[in-house]
């Protein structure tokens, strides 16, 4: 679950190529067994409360529990893995209103605990739409073996940026193992490829296929399974509601 963070707890800021010390960030322990390719170390996490922000609401809601305005569709307590050097990023927007968004991608150094901004999108046409939003970056190639942090921010008030809700998760770009590469090359069936990626713990590869392919029954089952994993990381009172909202969402594809 990608956390919505309190304004005072933001640790990733916006100046290009600025090194940021996040060594004091909370390290969350992995609740599951280690993933393939040595993915057994918890990623850096910024402290915050799950769904603590209601997003860009003009009036507070009477209920103390509500779906977060922004949910990144990626693991948060482990490094979500991809073999794609141009991966697709996906997130969910619960608010039906359209708000200015900002996207940032940071290169993260595990040894020094420093991060460097390598990509930022914050133009006027970059606005939220209700449902699942997918972003593909055609002019940026990531490095195999490198770790990254990516972040989406909703601009509620451009004059008060400290109040904007945002969420951040970590990812790792890994090489394709020879056996998997051979299996992928031997099939043109998109479902087989999706299952191979899923078995290899390549979250971003799997999710992209599940969200963009035709609504075949088996692929729909896979999509629901992936979205359930996101919903299950929220508190009990929200799990089922978030699962329903994610699985029925319209999907919007963005290219930059």
N, C-alpha and C positions, 0 to 999 in steps of 0.2 A: 504494500500500500504506500503510495507516495503521499507524504504528509503535507498538509497545509500548515504553514508556519506563522507564528506570531511575528509582527513587524520587527520587534526588538531582537529577534533571533536570526535575522537574515545574515548569512555569512558569505554569500556569493554576490558580489556587486558587479557594477556594469562597465567599468572603464576597461577599454580594449587592452589585451595582453598584460593585465595587472596580475601580479602574483598575490595569492591570497592564502594566508595561513589558516588552515582549518584543522590544525593539529589538536585543538581542544574540542572538536566535534564528538558527539556521542557515538560510540561504536556499538551497534546493536548485534547481539549474538544471533547466529543462524539457528532457526528452529528446525531445519531439515538437514539431511545428510549432505555432504559435499557434492558439488556438481562435478562434471567431467572437466578435464584439462586443468586440474589443480585449482579449481575455483572454490577454495575452502577458506578464504579469508573474508571477513565481513567488510563491506564497503564503508566509506565515510558517510556519516549521517548527521544532519543538523537537527538539534533537538526541536521538539514542537509537539503539538497535540493533534491527534488524528481528527481531521475534519473540523479543526477548531475555528476556522473562518467560514462565514456564510457567503463569502464572495462579495460581489458588487451589489448588495441589496440596499435599496433606499430606506426600507423599513424593516426592523427586526421581525423575525417569524416568532409566533407564540411558542412553538415547540422547541424544546432544548436539544432535540436530536434531529438533524437533517442531513441530507446527502451533501457532501462537500461540493463547492462550486467547481472544483478542478481535481481530477484524478488522473495521474499519469498511468498509462497501461503498461507497466513494467514492474518486475520485482523490486522491492526496496530493501530487503534484509540480506540479499545476496547480490552479487554482480550479475545482472542480466547479460547474457552472452549473445554475440552475433558473429557470423563469419563474413558478413557483408561489410565492405569498406565504405559503402554508401547506404547505410541502413535507413529504414523508415521509422520515424518516431510517432507514437500514437498517444492521445489523451482524450479524456471525456469531459465535456462541459455540461453541467446540469442546468444552468440558467438559460432561459429562452431568449433573453435580451442579447444584443450584440455588443461586445466590448473590445476595446483595443487589446491586443495581446503582444507579448514580447517573448522571444525564444532565445535561449543562450546555450551554447555547448562549450564546456571547459575540458581541457586536457589535464588529467590528474596524475601527479607523480606520487606513487605509493611510498617511495623512500623518504622524500622530503615533506610529504603531506601538503604540498603546494598545488594550486590549480591555476591554469592560465586560460583566459577566454580566447577561443579560436573562431567562434562564429556567433553572430548576433543578428536577429531579425526584429525590427521594431518600426516598420514603415506603416503608414496610415491605412493601407489596404489589408494589413494582417489583423483580422478581427475574428472574434469567436463566433461559432455557430453551435446550436444545441446538438448534442450527440457526440459521436466519436470523430475526432479530427486526426488525420494522418498527414505527416509532413515528410516529403522526400527532398533531400538536398543533392542536386545534380552537380554542383560546382565545388564540392568539398569531398576529399577522399581521406578517410580515417586510416590510421596505422595499425597493422596487425600486431598484437601483443600490447597495445596501449590501452589504458583505462581512461574513461571519460565520465564527466558528470553532465547531465542535461537538465534544463530547467524551463518551465513555462510560467509566465506571470500574466495575470489579468490586471489591466490598468483601470482601476475604478475611478481614480482621480489623478490626473497628470500633475496637479499642483501639490499632491500629498503622496508621493511614491512610497513612503514608508508604510502606508496603509494597504498597499496592494497585496492580495493573496497570491502566493506562488507555491510551486512544488518542485522538488529536485530528486533525481535518482541517479545511481551510478551504473555504468555499463562497461563491458570489456569486449574488445575485438580479438577474436581468436582465429587461429588457422584451422582449416578443415583437415581432419585426420585422413590418412590415405584410404582406409577402409570405407569411410563415409563418402569420400570423393568418388571412389569407384562405384559405390551403390547409387549415388546420385546420377552419375553419368550413364548408368545402365537403364534408367527409366525416364520416360517423359510424362508419367502419370503424376499430376500435381498433388493428389492425395498421398501417394507413396512418398513423394519428396517432403511433404509437410510432416508426415509421421517420422521420417528419418531425422529431420531437423529437431522434432520434438524429443525423440529418444536421445539425441545428442545434447539436449539442454540448450539448444540455440533458440532462445526465446524470441528474439526479434525476427529471425527468419521465419519461424513458425507462425507468429502472429500476423505478419504481413500477408502470408498466403491465406490464412484463415479469414482475414478481414476483406481481402480483395478478390478472392476467387468466387466463381458462381456458387449459388446456394445449394450445393450438393448435400444430401443428408449427412454424410460422414464428415464433410468439412464443417457443416454447421455444428455437429456434435463437438468437434475439436475447438471451434470458436467459443462455444458455450463453456467448455472445460477450462480454456485459458482465462476467460472473463470471470469464471467462478473463483479461480485462484486469486484474482485481484480483489474480488468482493470478500473472500474469506479472511483477508488480512484486516478487515475493519471489525469494529466491536459488534457483538452479537445482534444488537438491536437494529443494525444497519445492513447486515450481510444480505438478507433476502431482498430488501428494497433496492440495494445497489445492483445486485445480480439482475433483477428484472429490468432496471433502467439501462444497464449496459447491453443486455442481449436484444433489447428492442430498439436500440439507438439507430438513427440514420448515420451513415458513414460519409464523411466529407474528405476528399483527397486534395492536398495542397502540394504544389511543386515550386521549389525555389532554387 
